[in-house]
Amino acid sequence: MVVYMDVIWLLNLLVDAMLLWLTAIILKRRTSLWRIFVGGFIGSLLIVMSLTPFSSYAGHPIVKLIFSIFIVYSAFGFKRFKYFFSNLLTFYFVTFLIGGLLIGTHYFIHFDFQLKNSVLLASVKGFGDPISWIFVLFGLPIAWFFSKQRIEDFEMANIQFDQLVDVKIKINGISLQLKGLIDSGNQLYDPLSKQPVMIVSIQDALDQFPQEIREITDHSDKFIQGKTSLSPEWSEKIRFIPAKVVGKSNQLLLAYKPDNLIIEKEYESWLVKKALISFTNQRLSSDDMFQCIVHPKMLTGIPIQSAS
């Protein structure tokens, strides 16, 4: 088998640089492209070391750890020990993550039940590997992109989880217990009373609402044009809000004054006196993580319980 050392060296340099880049993305580290490639170059020196009389040390864990320290230091520098140690551990995490994806994909596509590949892996010395360099060359960018997308999804889920609250609504004998997402971009107000408006999905609670409420929830024009009438207990609570939300543009949004509205987050609770709620039949979260969008001003209501 012919081994082109220059190609293997270049591939290792690019691999280390991509791992450092993904590390920077995960930790939100500000670094430069040239520092990432310097770190990748230091990592690729292990390949050069394997061609010297010190080749027996190239695969030693201590030597690899020392190289990893220099790689991470070159890419991110040293501000304090915790900062550097976090960079080092995340670099190893990314390395094992990408490597595991490549190995798992390889054996998912091609698995030898006679374990010939495993025997070859244990017996080959040097740069031979049952996972071909061509597979690594094309598979690594895909694994890198896949890992980056999944990490971003995890980050978004964590951000949303931190902004989730428990919402309890009572209106005309109907009680709802929902998960709400605090949306700082929600600036929906009643233009007259300046009361903030909460958007509530009733997709999973339609049977609790009267037929006329279900009809006008996403078709406010039926009520405005007099095609649908409401009972006095509902009509006295209704408000008209000009809005551009939840698929509506330049339309009047129907909102209601709740009898009681409580928002809970961890060990704190707020009794919201000045608030309106607007119903929608649409799902606000594709994964049902939340069922209503909470106006941030609602958390400035009367605190009824605190951690103290």
C-alpha positions as CSV (number, residue, x, y, z in Angstrom):
1,M,0.0,0.0,0.0
2,V,1.3,3.4,-1.0
3,V,1.1,6.1,1.7
4,Y,1.4,9.7,0.7
5,M,2.7,11.4,3.8
6,D,2.2,14.9,2.6
7,V,-1.5,14.2,2.0
8,I,-1.9,12.6,5.4
9,W,-0.1,15.6,7.0
10,L,-2.4,18.1,5.3
11,L,-5.5,16.1,6.2
12,N,-4.5,16.0,9.8
13,L,-3.8,19.8,9.8
14,L,-7.3,20.5,8.3
15,V,-8.9,18.0,10.7
16,D,-7.3,19.7,13.8
17,A,-8.3,23.1,12.5
18,M,-11.9,22.1,12.0
19,L,-12.0,20.6,15.5
20,L,-10.7,23.9,17.0
21,W,-13.2,25.8,14.9
22,L,-16.1,23.7,16.3
23,T,-14.7,24.2,19.8
24,A,-14.7,27.9,19.3
25,I,-18.3,27.8,18.1
26,I,-19.5,25.7,21.1
27,L,-17.8,27.9,23.7
28,K,-18.4,31.2,21.8
29,R,-14.7,31.9,21.9
30,R,-13.4,34.8,19.9
31,T,-10.3,33.8,18.0
32,S,-8.8,34.3,14.6
33,L,-8.5,32.0,11.6
34,W,-4.7,32.1,11.6
35,R,-4.6,31.0,15.3
36,I,-6.8,28.1,14.5
37,F,-4.5,27.0,11.7
38,V,-1.5,27.4,13.9
39,G,-3.1,25.0,16.4
40,G,-3.9,22.7,13.5
41,F,-0.3,22.8,12.3
42,I,1.0,22.0,15.8
43,G,-1.3,19.0,15.9
44,S,-0.1,17.8,12.5
45,L,3.5,17.7,13.8
46,L,2.6,14.4,15.4
47,I,2.6,12.9,11.9
48,V,6.1,14.4,11.3
49,M,7.3,13.1,14.6
50,S,6.2,9.6,13.6
51,L,8.9,9.7,10.9
52,T,11.7,10.5,13.2
53,P,13.6,8.3,15.6
54,F,11.1,9.4,18.2
55,S,8.2,7.7,16.4
56,S,7.7,5.3,19.4
57,Y,6.6,8.3,21.5
58,A,4.2,9.8,18.9
59,G,1.3,7.6,20.0
60,H,1.9,7.8,23.8
61,P,-1.0,9.4,25.7
62,I,1.3,11.8,27.6
63,V,2.8,13.1,24.4
64,K,-0.7,13.5,22.9
65,L,-1.8,15.4,26.0
66,I,1.2,17.7,25.7
67,F,0.5,18.4,22.1
68,S,-3.2,19.0,22.9
69,I,-2.2,21.6,25.5
70,F,-0.1,23.5,22.9
71,I,-2.8,23.1,20.3
72,V,-5.5,24.7,22.6
73,Y,-3.1,27.3,23.9
74,S,-2.2,28.4,20.3
75,A,-5.8,28.7,19.3
76,F,-7.3,30.3,22.4
77,G,-4.5,31.5,24.6
78,F,-4.5,31.4,28.4
79,K,-6.5,33.8,30.5
80,R,-7.1,31.8,33.6
81,F,-6.9,28.1,34.4
82,K,-10.7,27.5,34.3
83,Y,-10.9,29.2,30.9
84,F,-8.1,27.1,29.5
85,F,-9.3,23.8,31.1
86,S,-12.7,24.3,29.6
87,N,-11.2,24.9,26.2
88,L,-9.1,21.7,26.5
89,L,-12.0,19.5,27.7
90,T,-14.3,20.8,25.0
91,F,-11.6,20.2,22.4
92,Y,-11.4,16.5,23.5
93,F,-15.2,16.3,23.5
94,V,-15.4,17.6,20.0
95,T,-12.6,15.2,18.9
96,F,-14.4,12.1,20.3
97,L,-17.7,13.3,19.0
98,I,-16.5,13.7,15.4
99,G,-14.5,10.5,15.6
100,G,-17.4,8.6,17.0
101,L,-19.7,9.8,14.2
102,L,-17.2,8.8,11.6
103,I,-16.6,5.3,13.1
104,G,-20.3,4.8,13.7
105,T,-21.2,5.8,10.2
106,H,-18.5,3.6,8.7
107,Y,-19.6,0.5,10.5
108,F,-23.3,1.3,9.9
109,I,-22.7,1.4,6.1
110,H,-20.2,-1.5,6.0
111,F,-19.9,-4.1,8.8
112,D,-17.9,-7.3,8.5
113,F,-19.5,-10.0,10.6
114,Q,-16.2,-11.9,10.6
115,L,-14.5,-8.9,12.3
116,K,-11.8,-8.8,9.7
117,N,-11.7,-5.0,10.0
118,S,-11.2,-5.2,13.8
119,V,-8.3,-7.6,13.4
120,L,-6.8,-5.4,10.8
121,L,-7.1,-2.4,13.1
122,A,-5.3,-4.2,15.9
123,S,-2.5,-5.5,13.7
124,V,-1.7,-2.6,11.4
125,K,1.2,-0.4,12.5
126,G,1.6,3.1,11.2
127,F,-1.0,4.9,9.2
128,G,-3.2,2.1,7.8
129,D,-6.7,2.1,9.1
130,P,-9.9,0.2,8.1
131,I,-11.6,3.5,7.7
132,S,-10.2,4.8,4.5
133,W,-8.7,8.3,4.2
134,I,-11.1,9.0,1.4
135,F,-14.0,8.3,3.7
136,V,-12.5,10.6,6.3
137,L,-11.9,13.3,3.7
138,F,-15.5,13.4,2.7
139,G,-17.2,12.2,5.9
140,L,-15.5,14.7,8.2
141,P,-17.1,17.9,6.8
142,I,-20.5,16.2,6.9
143,A,-19.9,15.0,10.5
144,W,-18.7,18.5,11.4
145,F,-21.7,20.2,9.9
146,F,-24.1,17.7,11.5
147,S,-22.5,18.2,15.0
148,K,-22.6,22.0,14.6
149,Q,-26.4,21.9,13.7
150,R,-27.2,19.6,16.6
151,I,-25.2,21.8,19.1
152,E,-27.1,24.9,17.9
153,D,-30.4,23.0,18.4
154,F,-29.3,22.1,21.9
155,E,-28.4,25.7,22.6
156,M,-31.8,27.0,21.3
157,A,-33.6,24.4,23.5
158,N,-31.6,25.5,26.5
159,I,-32.4,29.2,25.8
160,Q,-36.1,28.4,25.5
161,F,-36.1,26.3,28.6
162,D,-34.7,29.2,30.6
163,Q,-37.5,31.4,29.3
164,L,-40.3,29.0,30.1
165,V,-42.9,29.7,32.8
166,D,-46.1,28.1,34.1
167,V,-49.2,30.0,33.3
168,K,-52.6,29.6,35.0
169,I,-55.6,31.3,33.4
170,K,-59.2,31.5,34.6
171,I,-61.9,33.0,32.5
172,N,-65.6,32.5,32.6
173,G,-65.3,29.2,34.5
174,I,-62.6,27.8,32.2
175,S,-59.2,27.0,33.8
176,L,-56.1,26.5,31.8
177,Q,-52.6,25.4,32.9
178,L,-50.1,26.1,30.2
179,K,-46.4,26.4,29.5
180,G,-45.5,29.9,28.4
181,L,-42.5,31.3,26.6
182,I,-41.3,34.8,27.7
183,D,-40.8,36.6,24.4
184,S,-38.9,39.9,24.8
185,G,-39.8,40.7,21.2
186,N,-43.5,40.7,22.0
187,Q,-44.6,44.3,22.2
188,L,-48.3,43.7,21.8
189,Y,-50.4,46.2,23.8
190,D,-53.9,47.4,24.0
191,P,-53.5,50.9,22.5
192,L,-56.1,52.4,24.9
193,S,-55.4,50.8,28.3
194,K,-51.7,49.9,27.5
195,Q,-52.3,46.5,28.9
196,P,-49.9,43.8,27.5
197,V,-51.4,41.0,25.5
198,M,-50.6,37.3,25.9
199,I,-51.1,34.9,22.9
200,V,-52.6,31.6,24.0
201,S,-53.0,28.5,21.8
202,I,-56.2,26.6,22.6
203,Q,-55.5,23.8,20.2
204,D,-55.6,21.2,23.0
205,A,-58.5,22.7,24.9
206,L,-61.1,23.4,22.2
207,D,-63.7,21.3,24.0
208,Q,-63.6,23.7,27.0
209,F,-64.7,26.8,24.9
210,P,-68.1,27.7,23.5
211,Q,-68.7,27.1,19.8
212,E,-68.8,30.9,19.1
213,I,-65.4,31.5,20.7
214,R,-63.9,28.7,18.6
215,E,-65.4,30.2,15.4
216,I,-64.1,33.7,15.9
217,T,-60.7,32.8,17.4
218,D,-58.9,32.9,14.1
219,H,-61.7,34.7,12.2
220,S,-62.3,37.9,14.1
221,D,-64.1,39.4,11.0
222,K,-67.1,37.2,11.7
223,F,-67.7,39.0,15.0
224,I,-66.8,42.4,13.7
225,Q,-69.2,42.0,10.7
226,G,-72.0,40.7,13.0
227,K,-72.0,37.2,11.6
228,T,-71.4,35.7,15.1
229,S,-72.6,36.9,18.4
230,L,-71.2,36.3,21.9
231,S,-72.9,35.8,25.2
232,P,-72.8,38.7,27.6
233,E,-70.2,37.1,29.8
234,W,-67.8,37.0,26.9
235,S,-68.7,40.2,25.1
236,E,-68.1,42.3,28.2
237,K,-64.5,41.0,28.3
238,I,-63.6,41.5,24.7
239,R,-61.1,44.0,23.4
240,F,-60.0,44.9,19.9
241,I,-56.2,45.0,19.4
242,P,-54.6,46.1,16.1
243,A,-51.8,43.7,15.5
244,K,-49.4,41.9,13.2
245,V,-48.9,38.6,15.0
246,V,-49.5,34.9,14.5
247,G,-50.0,35.1,10.8
248,K,-52.2,38.2,10.9
249,S,-51.3,41.4,9.2
250,N,-53.1,44.7,9.7
251,Q,-56.1,43.1,11.3
252,L,-58.0,43.5,14.6
253,L,-57.0,40.8,17.1
254,L,-59.6,39.8,19.6
255,A,-58.4,39.8,23.2
256,Y,-60.1,39.0,26.5
257,K,-59.8,40.2,30.0
258,P,-59.1,37.1,32.2
259,D,-60.7,36.7,35.6
260,N,-57.4,35.5,37.0
261,L,-53.9,35.2,35.6
262,I,-50.9,33.8,37.5
263,I,-47.4,33.3,36.1
264,E,-45.0,31.0,38.0
265,K,-41.2,30.6,37.4
266,E,-39.2,28.4,39.7
267,Y,-39.9,29.8,43.2
268,E,-41.5,33.0,42.1
269,S,-45.1,33.8,41.2
270,W,-46.8,36.8,39.8
271,L,-50.5,37.8,40.0
272,V,-51.1,39.7,36.8
273,K,-53.9,42.2,37.2
274,K,-53.4,44.3,34.0
275,A,-53.3,41.8,31.1
276,L,-55.2,40.6,28.1
277,I,-55.2,37.2,26.4
278,S,-55.8,36.5,22.8
279,F,-56.7,33.0,21.7
280,T,-55.4,31.2,18.6
281,N,-56.1,27.8,17.1
282,Q,-52.5,27.5,15.8
283,R,-49.8,25.7,17.6
284,L,-47.1,28.1,18.8
285,S,-44.4,25.4,19.2
286,S,-43.8,22.6,16.8
287,D,-42.6,20.4,19.6
288,D,-45.3,21.5,22.1
289,M,-42.7,23.0,24.4
290,F,-45.0,25.9,25.1
291,Q,-48.6,26.8,24.5
292,C,-48.6,30.6,25.0
293,I,-46.4,33.6,24.4
294,V,-45.9,35.7,27.5
295,H,-45.4,39.5,27.3
296,P,-42.3,40.3,29.4
297,K,-44.1,43.2,31.2
298,M,-46.4,40.6,32.8
299,L,-43.6,39.5,35.0
300,T,-43.7,42.9,36.7
301,G,-47.1,42.2,38.2
302,I,-47.7,41.7,41.9
303,P,-45.4,39.0,43.4
304,I,-47.4,36.6,45.5
305,Q,-44.5,34.2,46.3
306,S,-40.7,34.4,46.3
307,A,-37.7,32.3,47.1
308,S,-37.4,34.1,50.5
